[in-house]
Each structure stands twice: as structure tokens, then as C-alpha cells.
């Protein structure tokens, strides 16, 4: 029986497969299939494998902790490795923000929503169109990047409101007009639908991930923070995809000097193992009465150990700054596509880089680019509300020359696909 037949028989088909590959191992920035072919992984498990595959520091931390014990419920007693990981997260985010550990990004979003309502006594939650915050009921109620994610699951969590994210290319306006549009929508929402003093939290991605690697206009996030402070609304930043050094800062909110009330983390946080975190102001965390929220596996010691090793490597090898430098190189190199018919934008912040194609042809162009890249030994991934964006999220420690060559190949592939689509 083939691997495809076994997979179909044993596993639920609700998770779509994007390639026909049978992956058997990973090494550095590469994956290898059952036939021994090597693929440069510019997707990294959707920004999870931040140091690639088989990094010795991660493997050593995993082995050391696994030999001690694999798991303890965090409510059982004190664990040094869990505390140390929490301290490390504080050192790269906000020093006096206690950390709550979960298992996945969607769990961290759920925790943020529960804490916000619990601590404020307010029901309202605001998110943005184009956002992806997860697929469990609370986070799904905020997710607004594809109706397919939400359909047939209604009714979702009540008192959740959406406004447009200030995405210039999506709205078809200038960055300044996009900012004004979002500001006006929020103020109209307050005037017509929910009093701002009834809003517990606004949840925002500093850079939209699933929505197409959209970088908001300069000034949007500081304005949003000021608005929240004006009305006593909590500001939660969803850094599940943009965090852990990917954008050239430890977290994307740091580019604009914000001090959010809640910070949601996941994906790369465990270096490949499942773990997530919510960090929040101490007064909020102390208002969260013990026992009103909890988890069996959150803060798993092995995941904390690999997460700690990952953050140490990123810090010690100066990979945050390196991500900024490589990202600038990527945007400049891919900038060769600007001006071509069908190309809307080339953008990025650090190693969170996207190329957006015209909406009417974008999905077919992106699919063809992905397929051609796969034939040439590269894995890339789509994003955008209509899958009109190619997104790159390589390991932060990818070899610069290897990445440079991959960018040249991607430009070549994109030119060829666009030329064919124009015929």
C-alpha cells in the first residue's frame, strides 16, 4: 500500500495536502523526500522551524530534559526549566509581564480573550478583516481571512466585531488613505454598534500573516494603542507568526515602540515543538484568580527546554539583526519583479517576505510558481485572502548564499509564469 493510500485510510482528510512529497528527514535548511531528493524549505512548517532542522543545541536540550522526565502538569509543583524559559521570554519582550504557557497559537489567543474579559468585566472584542488568529471557537470568531474557516460552525462567540485592516493593496488605496479608512471604521463602530467602554480588548497582528504578509501604514499601531488607552481597552498583539526574531526584532510590535497589554506567541517559540505563550501586564495576570483557567500540557518541560535553547541560539548568534539584513536583501532582490504585469507589491520586514500578484490571476499564478519551485527543489507557501501572495519564511540561520540563489531562482520562475499567463 502506498503512503498516499495509507494516509487516506488512516488520517482525516480535513487537513489538505499541498504537495505529493513523502518527507523522511530534515537537515539544516533542507528537507529530503523518500527518493532522496533535497528541497530548500522556505516555509519552515509555517514559520515554526526557526533554526531549520536538527540544530545541535535544540537536540541536546531535548535529550537532556527527556532523560529527566517528559512531562509534569505545571500545577503539580515548581519546575526550574519552565521558570527559566518564562524568564527568557520576559527578557526579550516585557520584563514584568508574567507568562502563561499553552500548546498552540490558538490556545494562546483563547487565553488572551478569557483574561481580557475576566480582568475588565467587559464583553466586547474587536479584530480585523484579513486576520488569522486560529481555528478554535474563540480564536475562530476573530479569524476573518477566509469564510471557509468559519462556515458551518456558526454561531460563533458573540460580541466580536471586525473592521478593515489598513491594507493598502487590498483596499486599493494609498497607505495614508488606508489608515484613515480603518480609523474611521473604528470610530463608526464605537458610535453605532458598541460603546468603547464596553470593549475588553482589540486583538491585532502587527503584520498580518495568513492575510498576505501585510505591513500596516506607519503610525497605525501607535494610534491604535493611544485609542485603547483613551477608553481603557486592552491591546493584544498576536505575534504567533511574526515573533521570535523573524522581523528583525524579537517581536514585530517593537518596531514601533509599543507597549501592548497582552502579547500572544506561538509557532517558532518551541524551536519545532508545540508550545505557545501569553505574556500580559502583571496587574492583569494577578487579577486572574487561580483555577479560572488552566492546561494539562501547557509549559511541557521538553518544549520549554527546546524553546529556551532556541532563544539562546537566536540571541547568541545575533540572528535577530541577521533576519533584518537578509530580509532587506530579499526585498531588494525580489524587487526585480516590480513593474511586471500582474505584480502588485513586493514587501517584507525581516524574514517575513511576500510577493503579491493581481487578485484576478493571483491564485493560479501562485499555484504555478509553487509547483515550479517544487520541481526545482524549493518549498514556498501561499498567503492572502485569495492566495494571491507568495510568502517566504526561511530559517533565521539559512546560509546567505543559498538564500540569495533561491531568490534569483524565484524571480526567474515568477517571470516565466507571468509571461505564460499574459499569453
N, C-alpha and C positions, 0 to 999 in steps of 0.2 A: 504494500500500500504506500503510495507516495505521501510526502509530507503535506501536500495540499489536501489530499483525501483524509489523512489523519486529522488535520486541523479542522476541516469542515465537520467531521464526525464528532470530535471531542469538545470543540470550543464554540461558544456563542458567536454568531455572525454579526452581532450588533456593532462590533469594532471593525471598521473597514480596513482592508489591507491596501497599502499604497504601492507596494512593489511585489513582484513574484519571488523575491530573494529568500533563500533559506540561510540565515545568518548563523555562523557557527562560532565565531570568536571576534574579539576586538583587540587592537594593539595600537597605542598612541592615538593618532587622529584617524585611524583606518578601521573598517570592518571587513571581514572576509566571509564569503559565502561557501556553500558546501562543495563547490567546484574549485575553490582556492582562489577565486578572483578577488582582488582588493578594491575597496571603494573608499574614497576620501569622504568622511562623514561631516558634512557642513550643516547637519540637522541636530546631531548630538541628543537624540531622544527627546526632541523639542526642548532644547536648552537645558538639559539635565546633566549630561556628562561633561561638565565644565572643564575637566582636565583630561578629557579623552578616556581611553580605555587602558586599564592595567597600570595606572600610576603607582609606583612602588610605595609612596607614602600612604596612599589610601589602602593598598593591600596589606601593608604592615599594620596599620591601625585596626583594620578589620580582623586580622588574625589575632592580634594581641587581645582585643576585647572579647572575641569569640571564645578564646580559651578560658576566659574568666567566667563569663555567663552570657547567654544570648539575649535574655530579656528579663526585666523585672518591671512590674507595674510601678509607676512613679509614686503612687500613693503609699507604697509599702515602707519606704524609708529613704534615707539620703543616698545619693549616688554622685561620686566626685566627677565622673565623666560628663554627666548631664549638667551639673553646675558649671563645669569648665566650658562646655560648649555654649551655654547661656551667657557666660561672661564674655566669651569671644564675640558672640553676636552683638552684645552691647558695645563692645569696643569699636566695632565698625559701623554701628548705626547710632543709637542714642544711649548714652551711658547709664541713665537712670530709668530705663524702660524695662521692667520685668518681662520675661519671655514665657509664653505658653506654647508647648510643643504639640503638634498633631502629626498626621501621617501624609497628608497631601494638601495641595493648594486649596482645593475646595473646602477641606476641613478648616483651614486657617481662615478662610472667608466666613464660613459659618460661625466660627468663634468670634470673629470681629463683629458680626451682626448681633449676636447674642449679647456680647459685652456692651455694645453701644446702646441697645435698648435697655439692658439691665441697669447700666450706670446712669443713663439720662432720664429714664422713665418716659421717653418719647417713642412713638411708633414709626415715624416716617424715615424712609431710606431713599436716597437718590443715587442713581447711577447714570451711565452714559451709553447712548446708542453706539454700537460697534464694539462694546466691551465684551470680554470673556472673563468670567470670574469662577467658572466651574459648572458642574452638572448636578449636584445635589440640590434639594428643593430651595434652600435659602439662596445659595450662590446662583442657581439657575434663574431665580427670579430677577437677579441683577444682570445676568448674561443677555446681551442683545446684539449678537453678531450674526445669528442665523436662526430663522424661525423654526427650522427643523429641530434645533436643540430643545425648543420649548413646546412644540406642538404635541398634542395628545397627553400632556402632563398637567394641563390646567385643571382646577385653579391653582395658581402658584401663591407664594406668600403675599399677603395683602400689604397695602401702604408702601409699595415700591413704585417710584416714579422715574422716568427716563427723560433726559434731554439730549440733544445732539452734542457729540464730542466736537471740539473745534478742529475738524479735519479739513484743511483747505481743499485738497484734491477731491475728496468725497463730496464736499458741498459745492465744489466748482467755483470757489471764490478765493480772494487773497487771504493770507494769514490774518491780516487786521480785520477783515470782514468776517472771517470765521470766528474770531474771538468775540467780536460784537454780537454775532448771531447767538452764540452759546450764552453769553451774559444776559442777553435779552430774554432768551428762553427760560433761564433760571428765575429771573425776576418775574416773568409772567406766570411761571409755575407757583411762585410764592403768592402772587396776587390772586390767582384764580383757582388753585387746586389744594394747596396745603400751606397753612401758616408756617413760616420758617421756624417759629418757636415750638412747632410740633415735629420737627425733623431731628432725628437722632444722629444721623451720620450721612455724609456724602462719601461714596467709595469711587476712587478714580485710579486708573492706570496712568502713571506718569508718561509712559509711552504705550500706546495700545499694541498688544501683541497679535492675537488672532485677528484683530481688526485691520491689520495691514502694516504693522510697524510705523504707526502714525505718531509723529513728534508734534505735540501741540505748539501753537504760537508762543513765543517768548512772552512771559508775563501772565499767562493763563493760570498756572499753578499758584503763584503768589497771590493773584487776585482771588482765587478760589479759597485759599487759606484765610485771607482777610475777611471774605464773606462769611465763612464758617465762624470765625471768632466774633464777628459782629452779632450773630444770632445764637451763639452758644451751641453750634452744630459741631460734632466731631468730624475730623477729616481723616479718612483712612486711605492710605496708598497701597495699591495692590502691586507688589514688586515680585510676584511669583516668577514671571519670566524675565523681568528687567533687572533683577537684583543679583547679588553675589559677584560684583565686579564687571558684569557684562557690558555696561555702557560707558566704561571709563571712569566711573565712580563705583564705590561699593553698592550704592543704591541710586536709582535714577532720580529720585526726589532731591538728592544732594546737589544736582547740577544747578538748581535754582534756590538753594539755601533754605529750603522749607524745614519746618519742624512739625511734622504731622502728629496727630494724636495716636494713631494706630498704624503699624507697619506690618503688612501681610507678606510672608515669604514662603517659598517652596522650591520645587524643581531642582535647581543646582545645589541647594543648601546641604544635601547629604552626600554630594560627590558621586551620586549614582544610586544610593539607597533611598528609600522613601521616608522623607521626614519634611515637616513644614513647621512654621512658627508664626506666632502673633506676638509682636512686641508692642506695648502700649504704655502710656503715661502711668507712673506709679499710683497716682490717686485713683485712676480708673481701675487698675488691677486690684488695688486694695478694697475697692467697692464691690468687687466680685466675690461674694460670700463663698467660702469653701464648700464644695459639694454641689454647687449650682451648675457646674459644667465639669466634664472630665473625659478621659480616654483610657483605654487599656494599653494600646501600643504606642501612643504619642510619647516622644522622647526615648524611643528604643535606644539602649546604650550602644549597640553596634553602629546604628545610624548616626548617633551623636559622635562616636569616635571617628567615623569616616568624614563626617561633616567638619569636625574640628581639624582633622588633617588637611582637608581641602582648603579651608580658610587660611590655615597656616602657610600652605604652599603658595596660594594666591598672594598673600602678604609678603612672604619672604622672597619670592621670585619677581615681585613688582609687576604682577600680571594685570592689575587694575589699570595702571598707566599704559601698559603694553596694549591692552584692549583698545584704549583710546587711539593709540598710534596706528594699530592695524586697521581699525575701523575707518580712520581718516584715509588711509591708503586705499581701502576697499571702495569708499565712496568716490574717490578721485578716479580710480581705475574703471569702475562701472559707469562713471560719468561719461565715458565714450559713447554710451547708449543714448544720452540726452539728445533730443532733437530728432531722433529717428521716428518715423511714423509709427504710432502705436505705443510709444513710451510716454508715460505721463510724468513720472518722477523717479529720481534716484535719491535715496535718503538713508540716513543712519546715524546712530550715536553709539560709539564704541563698536563692539562686535554684535550689534543688533542692526542689520543692514537689509534694506528692501529695495526692490525694483518694481515699480507699479506700471502696469500696462492698461491701455484703454479698456473701459468696462465691457464694451460690446464684443471684444475679441480676447479679453484678458484670460478667461478661464481656459480656452483652448490653447492659447499661446503658452501659458504657464505649464499646462499639462505636457505639451510637446517639448518644452525646454527641460522639464523634469525627466522625461523619458530619454531624451537625447543625452542628458548629463549622466544618467544611469548607465547607458551604453558605454560612455567614456570614463566610467569609474568614479562618478561623483554623485552624492546624495544631497539633494536640495529639497526644500519644503515650501508649500503654498501658504498664503495668508490672504486677508482681505475678505470683504463681505461677499464677493463673488469669485473668490480665489483668483484675483487678478494681480496678486503680488507674489514675487519670489522672495522668500526671506532666507537670510544666511545667519546662522548662529553657531559658528565653529567653536571648538575648544579654545579657551583663552591662551593655551600654550602651543597652539598649532605653529609649525615651522613657518617662518615668514616667507621663505622662498616657495615652499609648497603652496601656501595660500595665494601668493602672487600669481603663480602659474595657473591655479584654479580660477582665479578671477579673469585671466586672459581667455581661458577656455570658455568660461560662462559668457563673456562678451561675444566671442566667436559664435557660440551656439545661438545666442539670442539674436544676433544679426541674421543668421541663416533662417531661423524660424520666422522672424518678422518679414524677411524678404519673401518667403514662401507664402505667408498669409496675405501679402499685398498683391499676389498674382491673381 
